[in-house]
Amino acid sequence: MTISKDQAARIIHAALEYLNMFQGNEYPLWDEMSVSEREMFVEGVNWIFTTPGITPEEAHVFWQQSKEAAGWTYGPIKNYATKQHPSIRPFAQLPVDEQVKDTLFIEMVRALSPIVR
């Protein structure tokens, strides 16, 4: 069995949807995301596929730079209308549950890599 990188991105996003739900955080469903948001997510997955040995800190920097390039800034509460996000700050300043998400993201990409074409 093989899956595409886009399918891998959807699987990873679904897992993160559930994690955020259990944490009580707002997280968009895949089908509710804009095309550009989905493309940004797939780009992050693809970057990890091609960057062996990446650390959660490095993944967070990549995510933060992608968000900032899309016009997002730091804000104490995630707000899609104003494009503010509380995780736009250094990895070491993130709460542990946010650091866990970065680690989980990387590990899911690595786990799926043997079946991605």
DSSP file (Angstrom, degrees, kcal/mol; ACC not computed):
  #  RESIDUE AA STRUCTURE BP1 BP2  ACC     N-H-->O    O-->H-N    N-H-->O    O-->H-N    TCO  KAPPA ALPHA  PHI   PSI    X-CA   Y-CA   Z-CA
    1    1 A M              0   0    0      0, 0.0     2,-0.3     0, 0.0     0, 0.0   0.000 360.0 360.0 360.0 136.4    0.0    0.0    0.0
    2    2 A T        -     0   0    0    115,-0.0     2,-0.3   114,-0.0   114,-0.2  -0.958 360.0-163.9-131.9 155.3    1.2    3.5   -0.8
    3    3 A I  B     -a  116   0A   0    112,-2.8   114,-2.6    -2,-0.3     2,-0.1  -0.925  23.8-110.6-132.1 159.6   -0.3    6.9   -0.2
    4    4 A S     >  -     0   0    0     -2,-0.3     4,-2.3   112,-0.2     5,-0.1  -0.385  30.8-110.0 -82.7 166.3    0.4   10.3   -1.7
    5    5 A K  H  > S+     0   0    0      1,-0.2     4,-2.3     2,-0.2     5,-0.1   0.859 121.3  55.4 -64.0 -34.6    2.0   13.2    0.3
    6    6 A D  H  > S+     0   0    0      2,-0.2     4,-1.9     1,-0.2    -1,-0.2   0.912 107.9  48.0 -64.2 -41.2   -1.4   15.0    0.1
    7    7 A Q  H  > S+     0   0    0      2,-0.2     4,-2.2     1,-0.2    -2,-0.2   0.902 110.2  52.3 -65.2 -39.9   -3.1   11.9    1.7
    8    8 A A  H  X S+     0   0    0     -4,-2.3     4,-2.6     1,-0.2     5,-0.2   0.913 107.3  52.8 -60.6 -42.1   -0.4   11.8    4.4
    9    9 A A  H  X S+     0   0    0     -4,-2.3     4,-2.6     1,-0.2    -1,-0.2   0.900 108.6  49.6 -61.0 -41.2   -1.1   15.5    5.1
   10   10 A R  H  X S+     0   0    0     -4,-1.9     4,-2.3     2,-0.2    -1,-0.2   0.898 110.9  49.7 -65.4 -39.9   -4.8   14.8    5.5
   11   11 A I  H  X S+     0   0    0     -4,-2.2     4,-2.0     2,-0.2    -2,-0.2   0.937 113.4  45.8 -63.1 -46.9   -4.1   11.9    7.9
   12   12 A I  H  X S+     0   0    0     -4,-2.6     4,-2.2     1,-0.2    -2,-0.2   0.913 112.0  51.2 -64.2 -43.1   -1.7   14.0   10.0
   13   13 A H  H  X S+     0   0    0     -4,-2.6     4,-2.3    -5,-0.2    -1,-0.2   0.907 107.7  53.4 -61.2 -41.5   -4.2   16.9   10.0
   14   14 A A  H  X S+     0   0    0     -4,-2.3     4,-1.9     1,-0.2    -1,-0.2   0.906 108.4  49.5 -61.2 -41.5   -7.0   14.6   11.2
   15   15 A A  H  X S+     0   0    0     -4,-2.0     4,-2.2     1,-0.2    -1,-0.2   0.908 111.6  48.8 -63.1 -41.2   -4.8   13.4   14.1
   16   16 A L  H  X S+     0   0    0     -4,-2.2     4,-2.6     2,-0.2    -2,-0.2   0.833 105.3  59.1 -68.9 -31.3   -4.0   17.0   15.1
   17   17 A E  H  X S+     0   0    0     -4,-2.3     4,-2.3     2,-0.2    -1,-0.2   0.944 109.2  44.2 -58.2 -47.5   -7.8   17.9   14.9
   18   18 A Y  H  X S+     0   0    0     -4,-1.9     4,-2.4     2,-0.2    -2,-0.2   0.906 111.7  51.9 -66.3 -41.8   -8.5   15.2   17.5
   19   19 A L  H  X S+     0   0    0     -4,-2.2     4,-1.6     1,-0.2    -1,-0.2   0.939 112.3  46.3 -60.1 -46.1   -5.6   16.3   19.7
   20   20 A N  H  X>S+     0   0    0     -4,-2.6     5,-2.9     1,-0.2     4,-0.7   0.886 109.6  54.8 -63.6 -38.9   -6.7   19.9   19.6
   21   21 A M  H ><5S+     0   0    0     -4,-2.3     3,-1.1     1,-0.2    -1,-0.2   0.934 109.4  46.7 -59.7 -46.1  -10.3   18.9   20.3
   22   22 A F  H 3<5S+     0   0    0     -4,-2.4    -1,-0.2     1,-0.3    -2,-0.2   0.797 111.6  51.9 -67.7 -27.4   -9.2   17.0   23.5
   23   23 A Q  H 3<5S-     0   0    0     -4,-1.6    -1,-0.3    -5,-0.2    -2,-0.2   0.538 116.0-116.5 -83.3  -7.1   -7.1   20.0   24.5
   24   24 A G  T <<5 +     0   0    0     -3,-1.1     2,-0.3    -4,-0.7    -3,-0.2   0.719  68.3 140.4  79.2  21.3  -10.1   22.3   24.1
   25   25 A N      < -     0   0    0     -5,-2.9     2,-0.4    -6,-0.2    -1,-0.3  -0.736  57.3-114.9-100.2 146.8   -8.4   24.2   21.3
   26   26 A E        +     0   0    0     -2,-0.3    52,-0.0    -3,-0.1    -5,-0.0  -0.632  42.1 167.2 -74.5 132.1  -10.1   25.5   18.1
   27   27 A Y        -     0   0    0     -2,-0.4     2,-0.0   -10,-0.0    -6,-0.0  -0.953  34.1-116.4-149.9 126.6   -8.6   23.8   15.1
   28   28 A P        -     0   0    0      0, 0.0     2,-0.1     0, 0.0     5,-0.1  -0.333  25.9-118.5 -69.9 143.1  -10.1   24.0   11.6
   29   29 A L    >>  -     0   0    0      1,-0.1     3,-1.4    -2,-0.0     4,-0.8  -0.492  29.6-113.1 -70.8 149.5  -11.4   20.9    9.9
   30   30 A W  G >4 S+     0   0    0      1,-0.3     3,-1.2     2,-0.2    -1,-0.1   0.905 116.9  49.0 -51.7 -48.6   -9.6   20.0    6.7
   31   31 A D  G 34 S+     0   0    0      1,-0.3    -1,-0.3     7,-0.0     7,-0.0   0.630 108.9  54.3 -72.7 -12.0  -12.6   20.7    4.5
   32   32 A E  G <4 S+     0   0    0     -3,-1.4    -1,-0.3     2,-0.1    -2,-0.2   0.525  88.8  98.8 -95.4  -8.3  -13.2   24.0    6.2
   33   33 A M  S << S-     0   0    0     -3,-1.2     2,-0.0    -4,-0.8    -3,-0.0  -0.465  80.4-109.9 -77.8 150.7   -9.7   25.3    5.6
   34   34 A S     >  -     0   0    0     -2,-0.1     4,-2.4     1,-0.1     5,-0.2  -0.319  31.5-107.2 -70.2 163.2   -9.0   27.7    2.7
   35   35 A V  H  > S+     0   0    0      1,-0.2     4,-2.7     2,-0.2     5,-0.2   0.908 122.1  51.9 -58.1 -42.5   -7.0   26.3   -0.2
   36   36 A S  H  > S+     0   0    0      1,-0.2     4,-2.1     2,-0.2    -1,-0.2   0.868 108.4  50.7 -66.2 -35.3   -4.0   28.4    0.9
   37   37 A E  H  > S+     0   0    0      2,-0.2     4,-2.0     1,-0.2    -1,-0.2   0.909 112.1  46.9 -67.0 -41.5   -4.2   27.0    4.4
   38   38 A R  H  X S+     0   0    0     -4,-2.4     4,-2.7     2,-0.2     5,-0.2   0.917 111.7  51.1 -65.1 -41.9   -4.3   23.4    3.1
   39   39 A E  H  X S+     0   0    0     -4,-2.7     4,-2.6     1,-0.2    -2,-0.2   0.894 108.9  51.4 -62.1 -39.1   -1.4   24.2    0.8
   40   40 A M  H  X S+     0   0    0     -4,-2.1     4,-1.9     2,-0.2    -1,-0.2   0.896 110.8  48.5 -64.6 -39.9    0.6   25.6    3.7
   41   41 A F  H  X S+     0   0    0     -4,-2.0     4,-2.2     2,-0.2    -2,-0.2   0.937 112.6  47.1 -65.2 -46.7   -0.1   22.4    5.7
   42   42 A V  H  X S+     0   0    0     -4,-2.7     4,-3.0     1,-0.2     5,-0.2   0.894 109.5  55.1 -61.6 -40.0    0.9   20.2    2.8
   43   43 A E  H  X S+     0   0    0     -4,-2.6     4,-2.3    -5,-0.2    -1,-0.2   0.898 107.5  49.8 -59.8 -41.0    4.0   22.3    2.3
   44   44 A G  H  X S+     0   0    0     -4,-1.9     4,-1.9     2,-0.2    -2,-0.2   0.912 111.7  47.7 -64.0 -42.7    5.0   21.7    5.9
   45   45 A V  H  X S+     0   0    0     -4,-2.2     4,-2.3     1,-0.2    -2,-0.2   0.939 112.8  48.6 -62.6 -47.1    4.5   18.0    5.6
   46   46 A N  H  X S+     0   0    0     -4,-3.0     4,-1.5     1,-0.2    -2,-0.2   0.881 108.3  54.6 -61.8 -38.1    6.5   17.9    2.4
   47   47 A W  H  < S+     0   0    0     -4,-2.3     4,-0.3     1,-0.2    -1,-0.2   0.903 108.9  47.7 -62.9 -41.1    9.3   19.9    4.0
   48   48 A I  H >< S+     0   0    0     -4,-1.9     3,-1.1     1,-0.2     6,-0.2   0.896 107.2  56.7 -68.1 -38.8    9.6   17.4    6.8
   49   49 A F  H 3< S+     0   0    0     -4,-2.3    -1,-0.2     1,-0.2    -2,-0.2   0.859 114.5  39.7 -56.7 -34.4    9.6   14.5    4.4
   50   50 A T  T 3< S+     0   0    0     -4,-1.5    -1,-0.2     1,-0.2    -2,-0.2   0.369 106.0  69.3-100.1   5.2   12.6   16.1    2.7
   51   51 A T  S X  S-     0   0    0     -3,-1.1     3,-1.3    -4,-0.3    -1,-0.2  -0.698  71.5-162.4-124.9  79.1   14.4   17.3    5.8
   52   52 A P  T 3  S+     0   0    0      0, 0.0    -3,-0.1     0, 0.0    -2,-0.0  -0.275  73.4  22.1 -61.4 144.5   15.7   14.2    7.7
   53   53 A G  T 3  S+     0   0    0      1,-0.2    -5,-0.0    -5,-0.1     0, 0.0   0.584  81.9 163.7  78.8  10.1   16.7   14.8   11.3
   54   54 A I    <   -     0   0    0     -3,-1.3    -1,-0.2    -6,-0.2    -3,-0.0  -0.305  28.5-138.5 -61.5 144.0   14.5   17.9   11.8
   55   55 A T     >  -     0   0    0      1,-0.1     4,-2.4    51,-0.0     5,-0.2  -0.628  22.1-111.7 -98.1 160.9   13.9   18.9   15.4
   56   56 A P  H  > S+     0   0    0      0, 0.0     4,-2.4     0, 0.0     5,-0.2   0.884 120.0  55.1 -57.9 -37.2   10.5   20.1   16.8
   57   57 A E  H  > S+     0   0    0      2,-0.2     4,-2.2     1,-0.2    34,-0.1   0.926 108.6  46.9 -61.6 -44.5   12.1   23.5   17.3
   58   58 A E  H  > S+     0   0    0      1,-0.2     4,-2.2     2,-0.2    -1,-0.2   0.886 111.5  51.3 -66.0 -38.8   13.2   23.7   13.6
   59   59 A A  H  X S+     0   0    0     -4,-2.4     4,-2.6     1,-0.2    -1,-0.2   0.899 109.1  51.3 -63.4 -39.6    9.7   22.6   12.5
   60   60 A H  H  X S+     0   0    0     -4,-2.4     4,-3.1     2,-0.2    -2,-0.2   0.914 108.0  51.3 -65.0 -41.9    8.2   25.3   14.7
   61   61 A V  H  X S+     0   0    0     -4,-2.2     4,-2.7     2,-0.2     5,-0.2   0.924 110.7  49.2 -59.8 -44.2   10.4   27.9   13.1
   62   62 A F  H  X S+     0   0    0     -4,-2.2     4,-2.2     2,-0.2    -2,-0.2   0.932 113.4  46.5 -59.7 -46.9    9.3   26.7    9.6
   63   63 A W  H  X S+     0   0    0     -4,-2.6     4,-2.6     2,-0.2    -2,-0.2   0.929 113.0  49.2 -60.9 -46.5    5.7   26.9   10.7
   64   64 A Q  H  X S+     0   0    0     -4,-3.1     4,-2.8     1,-0.2     5,-0.2   0.918 111.3  48.7 -62.2 -44.4    6.1   30.3   12.2
   65   65 A Q  H  X S+     0   0    0     -4,-2.7     4,-2.2     1,-0.2    -1,-0.2   0.884 111.4  50.6 -63.1 -38.2    7.8   31.7    9.1
   66   66 A S  H  X S+     0   0    0     -4,-2.2     4,-1.1    -5,-0.2    -2,-0.2   0.921 112.1  47.0 -64.8 -43.5    5.1   30.3    6.9
   67   67 A K  H ><>S+     0   0    0     -4,-2.6     5,-2.4     1,-0.2     3,-0.6   0.936 112.6  49.0 -62.9 -46.9    2.4   31.9    9.1
   68   68 A E  H ><5S+     0   0    0     -4,-2.8     3,-1.7     1,-0.3    -1,-0.2   0.880 107.5  54.9 -63.0 -37.7    4.2   35.2    9.2
   69   69 A A  H 3<5S+     0   0    0     -4,-2.2    -1,-0.3     1,-0.3    -2,-0.2   0.788 105.9  53.8 -64.2 -26.4    4.6   35.2    5.4
   70   70 A A  T <<5S-     0   0    0     -4,-1.1    -1,-0.3    -3,-0.6    -2,-0.2   0.342 130.3 -96.1 -89.8   6.1    0.8   34.7    5.2
   71   71 A G  T < 5S+     0   0    0     -3,-1.7    -3,-0.2     1,-0.3     2,-0.2   0.537  76.1 142.5  97.0   7.0    0.3   37.8    7.3
   72   72 A W      < -     0   0    0     -5,-2.4    -1,-0.3    -6,-0.1     2,-0.3  -0.522  24.1-176.8 -82.6 150.1   -0.1   36.3   10.8
   73   73 A T  E     -b   84   0B   0     10,-2.4    12,-2.1    -2,-0.2    15,-0.2  -0.860  36.7 -76.0-134.7 170.4    1.3   37.9   13.9
   74   74 A Y  E     +b   85   0B   0     -2,-0.3    15,-0.1    10,-0.2     3,-0.0  -0.452  53.4 161.0 -67.9 140.9    1.4   37.1   17.6
   75   75 A G        -     0   0    0     10,-1.0    13,-0.2    -2,-0.1     4,-0.0  -0.950  47.5-120.4-155.4 149.1   -1.8   37.5   19.6
   76   76 A P  S    S+     0   0    0      0, 0.0     2,-0.4     0, 0.0    -2,-0.0   0.711 101.1  39.0 -67.0 -19.0   -2.8   36.0   22.9
   77   77 A I  S    S-     0   0    0      8,-0.1     2,-0.3     2,-0.0     7,-0.1  -0.994  93.7-108.1-132.9 137.1   -5.8   34.3   21.4
   78   78 A K        +     0   0    0     -2,-0.4     2,-0.4     7,-0.1     7,-0.2  -0.467  43.2 175.5 -64.2 126.0   -6.0   32.5   18.0
   79   79 A N  B  >> -C   84   0B   0      5,-2.8     5,-1.9    -2,-0.3     4,-1.0  -0.930  22.3-168.8-139.8 110.9   -8.1   34.8   15.7
   80   80 A Y  T  45S+     0   0    0     -2,-0.4    -1,-0.1     1,-0.2     5,-0.0   0.825  88.7  55.9 -69.9 -31.3   -8.6   33.9   12.1
   81   81 A A  T  45S+     0   0    0      1,-0.2    -1,-0.2     2,-0.1    -2,-0.0   0.903 119.6  29.8 -68.6 -40.9  -10.2   37.2   11.2
   82   82 A T  T  45S-     0   0    0      2,-0.1    -1,-0.2    -9,-0.0    -2,-0.2   0.457 105.9-125.1 -97.3  -2.1   -7.2   39.3   12.5
   83   83 A K  T  <5 +     0   0    0     -4,-1.0   -10,-2.4     1,-0.2     2,-0.4   0.943  57.7 147.9  55.7  52.7   -4.6   36.5   11.7
   84   84 A Q  E   < -bC  73  79B   0     -5,-1.9    -5,-2.8   -12,-0.2   -10,-0.2  -0.930  22.7-178.7-116.3 144.1   -3.3   36.4   15.3
   85   85 A H  E >   -b   74   0B   0    -12,-2.1     3,-1.3    -2,-0.4   -10,-1.0  -0.993  28.7-143.3-145.5 132.2   -1.9   33.2   16.9
   86   86 A P  T 3  S+     0   0    0      0, 0.0   -12,-0.1     0, 0.0    -1,-0.1   0.647  98.6  63.2 -71.2 -12.8   -0.5   32.6   20.4
   87   87 A S  T 3   +     0   0    0      1,-0.1     2,-2.1     7,-0.1   -13,-0.1   0.418  68.7 105.4 -92.4   2.9    2.1   30.2   19.1
   88   88 A I    <   +     0   0    0     -3,-1.3    -1,-0.1   -13,-0.2   -14,-0.1  -0.570  66.3  82.0 -83.2  80.2    3.9   32.8   17.0
   89   89 A R  S    S-     0   0    0     -2,-2.1     5,-0.1   -15,-0.1   -25,-0.1  -0.937  94.6 -52.9-166.3 169.8    6.8   33.0   19.4
   90   90 A P    >   -     0   0    0      0, 0.0     3,-1.7     0, 0.0     4,-0.4  -0.211  49.2-120.0 -58.8 145.6   10.0   31.0   20.1
   91   91 A F  G >  S+     0   0    0      1,-0.3     3,-1.9     2,-0.2     8,-0.1   0.871 111.9  59.4 -52.0 -43.6    9.5   27.3   20.7
   92   92 A A  G 3  S+     0   0    0      1,-0.3    -1,-0.3     7,-0.0     7,-0.0   0.714 103.3  53.5 -63.0 -20.1   11.0   27.5   24.2
   93   93 A Q  G <  S+     0   0    0     -3,-1.7    -1,-0.3    -6,-0.1    -2,-0.2   0.476  87.7 103.7 -92.4  -3.5    8.2   29.9   25.2
   94   94 A L  S <  S-     0   0    0     -3,-1.9    -7,-0.1    -4,-0.4     5,-0.0  -0.474  81.7-104.3 -76.5 148.2    5.4   27.6   24.0
   95   95 A P    >>  -     0   0    0      0, 0.0     4,-1.9     0, 0.0     3,-0.9  -0.346  37.0-106.9 -62.9 156.3    3.4   25.7   26.5
   96   96 A V  H 3> S+     0   0    0      1,-0.3     4,-2.5     2,-0.2     5,-0.2   0.870 118.9  58.9 -56.1 -40.4    4.3   22.0   26.7
   97   97 A D  H 3> S+     0   0    0      1,-0.2     4,-1.3     2,-0.2    -1,-0.3   0.842 107.2  47.8 -62.2 -31.2    1.1   20.9   25.0
   98   98 A E  H <> S+     0   0    0     -3,-0.9     4,-1.6     2,-0.2    -1,-0.2   0.871 109.8  51.6 -74.8 -37.3    2.1   23.1   22.0
   99   99 A Q  H  X S+     0   0    0     -4,-1.9     4,-1.9     1,-0.2    -2,-0.2   0.880 106.4  55.7 -63.9 -37.2    5.6   21.6   21.9
  100  100 A V  H  X S+     0   0    0     -4,-2.5     4,-3.1     1,-0.2    -1,-0.2   0.887 102.8  55.7 -61.7 -39.6    4.0   18.2   22.0
  101  101 A K  H  X S+     0   0    0     -4,-1.3     4,-2.6     1,-0.2    -1,-0.2   0.911 106.9  49.3 -61.1 -42.5    2.1   19.0   18.8
  102  102 A D  H  X S+     0   0    0     -4,-1.6     4,-1.9     2,-0.2    -1,-0.2   0.911 113.9  46.0 -62.9 -40.9    5.3   19.9   17.0
  103  103 A T  H  X S+     0   0    0     -4,-1.9     4,-2.5     2,-0.2    -2,-0.2   0.924 112.9  49.3 -67.0 -44.9    6.9   16.7   18.1
  104  104 A L  H  X S+     0   0    0     -4,-3.1     4,-2.5     1,-0.2     5,-0.2   0.904 107.9  55.3 -61.0 -42.2    3.8   14.6   17.2
  105  105 A F  H  X S+     0   0    0     -4,-2.6     4,-1.9    -5,-0.2    -1,-0.2   0.944 110.9  43.9 -55.4 -51.4    3.6   16.3   13.7
  106  106 A I  H  X S+     0   0    0     -4,-1.9     4,-2.5     1,-0.2    -1,-0.2   0.922 113.4  50.4 -61.9 -45.7    7.2   15.3   12.9
  107  107 A E  H  X S+     0   0    0     -4,-2.5     4,-2.3     1,-0.2    -1,-0.2   0.847 108.4  52.4 -65.9 -34.1    6.8   11.7   14.3
  108  108 A M  H  X S+     0   0    0     -4,-2.5     4,-1.9     2,-0.2    -1,-0.2   0.906 109.3  49.8 -67.3 -40.4    3.6   11.2   12.2
  109  109 A V  H  X S+     0   0    0     -4,-1.9     4,-1.5    -5,-0.2    -2,-0.2   0.948 112.8  47.1 -60.9 -47.2    5.4   12.3    9.0
  110  110 A R  H  < S+     0   0    0     -4,-2.5    -2,-0.2     1,-0.2    -1,-0.2   0.893 110.6  52.2 -61.4 -40.0    8.3    9.9    9.8
  111  111 A A  H  < S+     0   0    0     -4,-2.3    -1,-0.2     1,-0.2    -2,-0.2   0.856 114.3  42.4 -66.1 -34.3    5.9    7.0   10.6
  112  112 A L  H >X S+     0   0    0     -4,-1.9     3,-2.1     1,-0.2     4,-0.6   0.682  89.6  90.7 -84.3 -18.3    4.1    7.5    7.3
  113  113 A S  G >< S+     0   0    0     -4,-1.5     3,-1.0     1,-0.3    -1,-0.2   0.796  77.3  61.5 -55.0 -34.4    7.2    8.0    5.2
  114  114 A P  G 34 S+     0   0    0      0, 0.0    -1,-0.3     0, 0.0    -2,-0.1   0.760 112.1  38.4 -65.2 -19.3    7.7    4.3    4.3
  115  115 A I  G <4 S+     0   0    0     -3,-2.1  -112,-2.8    -4,-0.1     2,-0.4   0.373  92.8 103.3-110.5   5.1    4.3    4.2    2.6
  116  116 A V  B <<   a    3   0A   0     -3,-1.0  -112,-0.2    -4,-0.6  -111,-0.0  -0.745 360.0 360.0 -91.1 132.8    4.4    7.6    0.9
  117  117 A R              0   0    0   -114,-2.6  -113,-0.2    -2,-0.4    -1,-0.1   0.397 360.0 360.0 -99.4 360.0    5.1    7.7   -2.8
